[in-house]
Amino acid sequence: MIYFAVISIISAVVCVADKRRAVKGKWRVKESTLFLLCALGGSAAMYITMRLIRHKTLHKRFMIGIPLIITAQIILLAMLIRLLNKT
Protein backbone atom coordinates (compact mmCIF):
# COMPACT_ATOMS: atom_id res chain seq x y z
CA MET A 1 0.00 0.00 0.00
CA ILE A 2 2.87 2.35 0.80
CA TYR A 3 4.31 1.76 -2.69
CA PHE A 4 1.02 2.75 -4.37
CA ALA A 5 0.69 5.82 -2.16
CA VAL A 6 4.22 6.95 -3.08
CA ILE A 7 3.87 6.27 -6.82
CA SER A 8 0.51 8.05 -6.81
CA ILE A 9 1.99 11.13 -5.17
CA ILE A 10 4.92 11.12 -7.59
CA SER A 11 2.54 10.79 -10.56
CA ALA A 12 0.40 13.70 -9.39
CA VAL A 13 3.43 15.92 -8.71
CA VAL A 14 4.97 15.16 -12.12
CA CYS A 15 1.66 15.89 -13.83
CA VAL A 16 1.32 19.26 -12.07
CA ALA A 17 4.96 20.10 -12.83
CA ASP A 18 4.42 19.30 -16.52
CA LYS A 19 1.35 21.54 -16.60
CA ARG A 20 3.30 24.42 -15.03
CA ARG A 21 6.13 23.95 -17.51
CA ALA A 22 3.66 23.93 -20.39
CA VAL A 23 2.15 27.22 -19.26
CA LYS A 24 5.60 28.79 -18.91
CA GLY A 25 6.83 27.40 -22.24
CA LYS A 26 9.63 25.44 -20.57
CA TRP A 27 11.06 21.93 -20.97
CA ARG A 28 8.33 19.29 -20.68
CA VAL A 29 8.08 15.82 -19.22
CA LYS A 30 8.16 13.15 -21.93
CA GLU A 31 4.84 11.46 -22.64
CA SER A 32 6.57 8.12 -22.24
CA THR A 33 7.53 9.11 -18.68
CA LEU A 34 3.92 9.98 -17.86
CA PHE A 35 2.75 6.62 -19.23
CA LEU A 36 5.53 4.81 -17.34
CA LEU A 37 4.35 6.34 -14.07
CA CYS A 38 0.85 5.15 -14.92
CA ALA A 39 2.06 1.64 -15.69
CA LEU A 40 4.00 1.54 -12.41
CA GLY A 41 0.80 2.08 -10.45
CA GLY A 42 0.12 5.81 -10.54
CA SER A 43 -2.56 5.67 -13.23
CA ALA A 44 -5.56 6.59 -11.06
CA ALA A 45 -3.75 9.53 -9.45
CA MET A 46 -2.44 10.70 -12.83
CA TYR A 47 -5.90 10.53 -14.43
CA ILE A 48 -7.60 12.36 -11.56
CA THR A 49 -4.89 15.03 -11.51
CA MET A 50 -5.10 15.52 -15.27
CA ARG A 51 -8.84 16.02 -15.04
CA LEU A 52 -8.61 18.39 -12.06
CA ILE A 53 -5.97 20.66 -13.60
CA ARG A 54 -7.19 20.21 -17.18
CA HIS A 55 -3.89 18.91 -18.43
CA LYS A 56 -3.71 16.80 -21.59
CA THR A 57 -7.48 16.32 -21.51
CA LEU A 58 -7.69 17.08 -25.22
CA HIS A 59 -5.18 14.35 -26.04
CA LYS A 60 -7.05 11.16 -26.92
CA ARG A 61 -3.86 9.22 -26.28
CA PHE A 62 -4.12 10.09 -22.58
CA MET A 63 -7.88 10.18 -22.14
CA ILE A 64 -8.20 6.69 -23.62
CA GLY A 65 -4.79 5.25 -22.73
CA ILE A 66 -4.83 5.92 -19.00
CA PRO A 67 -8.30 4.45 -18.42
CA LEU A 68 -7.16 1.38 -20.39
CA ILE A 69 -4.12 1.08 -18.11
CA ILE A 70 -6.38 1.41 -15.06
CA THR A 71 -8.68 -1.31 -16.42
CA ALA A 72 -5.75 -3.62 -17.12
CA GLN A 73 -4.39 -3.03 -13.62
CA ILE A 74 -7.77 -3.82 -12.04
CA ILE A 75 -8.03 -7.04 -14.06
CA LEU A 76 -4.48 -8.06 -13.10
CA LEU A 77 -5.15 -7.29 -9.45
CA ALA A 78 -8.36 -9.35 -9.52
CA MET A 79 -6.51 -12.26 -11.13
CA LEU A 80 -3.76 -12.02 -8.52
CA ILE A 81 -6.25 -11.97 -5.66
CA ARG A 82 -8.09 -14.95 -7.12
CA LEU A 83 -4.83 -16.84 -7.55
CA LEU A 84 -3.75 -16.12 -3.99
CA ASN A 85 -7.12 -17.19 -2.60
CA LYS A 86 -6.83 -20.59 -4.31
CA THR A 87 -3.67 -21.46 -2.44
KEROPA-904998 format. One line per field, with one value per residue: residue number from 0; residue in three letters; x, y, z of N, C-alpha, C in turn. Coordinates in steps of 0.02 Angstrom, whole numbers, plus 50000, padded with zeros to 5 digits. Layout:
<atoms>
resi = NUM;... $
resn = Ala;... $
neast = X;... $
nnorth = Y;... $
nup = Z;... $
caeast = X;... $
canorth = Y;... $
caup = Z;... $
ceast = X;... $
cnorth = Y;... $
cup = Z;... $
</atoms>
This chain:
<atoms>
resi = 0;1;2;3;4;5;6;7;8;9;10;11;12;13;14;15;16;17;18;19;20;21;22;23;24;25;26;27;28;29;30;31;32;33;34;35;36;37;38;39;40;41;42;43;44;45;46;47;48;49;50;51;52;53;54;55;56;57;58;59;60;61;62;63;64;65;66;67;68;69;70;71;72;73;74;75;76;77;78;79;80;81;82;83;84;85;86 $
resn = Met;Ile;Tyr;Phe;Ala;Val;Ile;Ser;Ile;Ile;Ser;Ala;Val;Val;Cys;Val;Ala;Asp;Lys;Arg;Arg;Ala;Val;Lys;Gly;Lys;Trp;Arg;Val;Lys;Glu;Ser;Thr;Leu;Phe;Leu;Leu;Cys;Ala;Leu;Gly;Gly;Ser;Ala;Ala;Met;Tyr;Ile;Thr;Met;Arg;Leu;Ile;Arg;His;Lys;Thr;Leu;His;Lys;Arg;Phe;Met;Ile;Gly;Ile;Pro;Leu;Ile;Ile;Thr;Ala;Gln;Ile;Ile;Leu;Leu;Ala;Met;Leu;Ile;Arg;Leu;Leu;Asn;Lys;Thr $
neast = 50041;50099;50189;50101;50042;50153;50195;50082;50078;50197;50163;50057;50123;50220;50135;50072;50186;50224;50116;50133;50256;50218;50132;50223;50304;50418;50542;50474;50394;50424;50304;50311;50367;50263;50168;50239;50243;50108;50093;50170;50091;50032;49920;49783;49793;49861;49767;49658;49719;49753;49625;49577;49664;49653;49742;49815;49693;49634;49700;49681;49757;49796;49674;49609;49706;49755;49638;49626;49743;49717;49606;49666;49755;49666;49605;49718;49750;49634;49646;49764;49726;49627;49705;49790;49697;49661;49763 $
nnorth = 49940;50060;50079;50105;50222;50309;50306;50358;50488;50538;50530;50622;50741;50753;50768;50892;50972;50962;51025;51156;51187;51183;51292;51395;51381;51303;51167;51005;50861;50700;50611;50474;50454;50496;50397;50286;50307;50290;50154;50098;50104;50224;50266;50297;50410;50496;50511;50570;50688;50747;50774;50863;50974;51005;50955;50893;50843;50854;50768;50623;50510;50507;50518;50405;50306;50304;50267;50138;50078;50082;49995;49876;49858;49837;49719;49633;49640;49582;49453;49413;49417;49319;49207;49200;49171;49043;48963 $
nup = 50000;50037;49933;49824;49868;49869;49732;49674;49727;49672;49535;49526;49563;49461;49352;49381;49382;49247;49186;49235;49177;49043;49033;49057;48949;48955;48966;48945;49022;48961;48863;48868;48993;49076;49046;49090;49229;49253;49217;49316;49425;49459;49391;49420;49505;49418;49314;49382;49427;49304;49254;49351;49343;49213;49113;48971;48931;48809;48731;48651;48664;48798;48868;48832;48841;48977;49056;49000;49047;49184;49188;49145;49251;49358;49317;49319;49455;49511;49459;49521;49657;49654;49620;49731;49830;49801;49844 $
caeast = 50000;50144;50215;50051;50034;50211;50194;50025;50100;50246;50127;50020;50172;50249;50083;50066;50248;50221;50067;50165;50307;50183;50107;50280;50342;50482;50553;50416;50404;50408;50242;50328;50376;50196;50138;50277;50218;50043;50103;50200;50040;50006;49872;49722;49812;49878;49705;49620;49755;49745;49558;49569;49702;49641;49806;49814;49626;49615;49741;49648;49807;49794;49606;49590;49761;49759;49585;49642;49794;49681;49566;49713;49780;49612;49598;49776;49742;49582;49674;49812;49687;49596;49759;49813;49644;49658;49817 $
canorth = 50000;50117;50088;50138;50291;50347;50313;50403;50557;50556;50539;50685;50796;50758;50795;50963;51005;50965;51077;51221;51197;51196;51361;51440;51370;51272;51096;50965;50791;50657;50573;50406;50456;50499;50331;50241;50317;50258;50082;50077;50104;50291;50284;50329;50476;50535;50527;50618;50752;50776;50801;50919;51033;51011;50946;50840;50816;50854;50718;50558;50461;50505;50509;50334;50263;50296;50222;50069;50054;50071;49935;49819;49848;49809;49648;49597;49635;49533;49387;49399;49401;49252;49158;49194;49141;48970;48927 $
caup = 50000;50040;49866;49782;49892;49846;49659;49659;49742;49620;49472;49530;49564;49394;49308;49396;49358;49174;49170;49249;49125;48981;49037;49054;48888;48972;48951;48966;49039;48903;48868;48888;49066;49107;49039;49133;49296;49254;49216;49379;49477;49473;49338;49447;49528;49359;49279;49422;49425;49237;49248;49397;49320;49141;49078;48920;48925;48739;48698;48654;48686;48871;48893;48819;48863;49050;49079;48980;49095;49247;49179;49144;49319;49398;49297;49345;49527;49524;49444;49574;49717;49644;49623;49801;49870;49784;49878 $
ceast = 50044;50171;50165;50037;50091;50209;50136;50044;50149;50211;50090;50067;50202;50198;50074;50127;50248;50172;50098;50217;50274;50159;50164;50322;50410;50484;50497;50437;50384;50343;50256;50340;50310;50162;50174;50253;50149;50050;50132;50151;50010;49951;49811;49738;49828;49814;49665;49653;49747;49676;49549;49605;49694;49705;49802;49745;49601;49654;49707;49694;49805;49724;49578;49643;49763;49700;49596;49694;49761;49641;49610;49739;49728;49603;49657;49772;49690;49608;49724;49777;49655;49647;49782;49761;49637;49710;49806 $
cnorth = 50063;50132;50126;50209;50335;50358;50359;50475;50580;50571;50606;50745;50806;50788;50870;51001;51012;51019;51146;51237;51214;51269;51411;51430;51340;51199;51055;50894;50750;50620;50502;50401;50457;50430;50279;50246;50285;50182;50056;50081;50172;50313;50320;50401;50522;50557;50579;50686;50786;50808;50864;50982;51045;51008;50884;50809;50817;50803;50649;50504;50453;50490;50440;50288;50251;50255;50149;50039;50038;50006;49873;49805;49818;49735;49607;49588;49583;49462;49366;49380;49333;49197;49146;49161;49066;48931;48922 $
cup = 50000;49970;49822;49803;49865;49771;49637;49672;49689;49554;49472;49528;49495;49345;49319;49372;49282;49152;49180;49195;49058;48979;49028;48991;48900;48950;48982;48984;48978;48916;48891;48963;49102;49103;49082;49205;49305;49259;49281;49438;49493;49425;49365;49469;49468;49323;49317;49420;49357;49228;49291;49371;49245;49101;49034;48911;48852;48698;48706;48680;48762;48897;48879;48849;48938;49077;49058;49027;49161;49243;49180;49214;49365;49382;49325;49421;49547;49512;49498;49639;49712;49649;49695;49846;49858;49823;49952 $
</atoms>
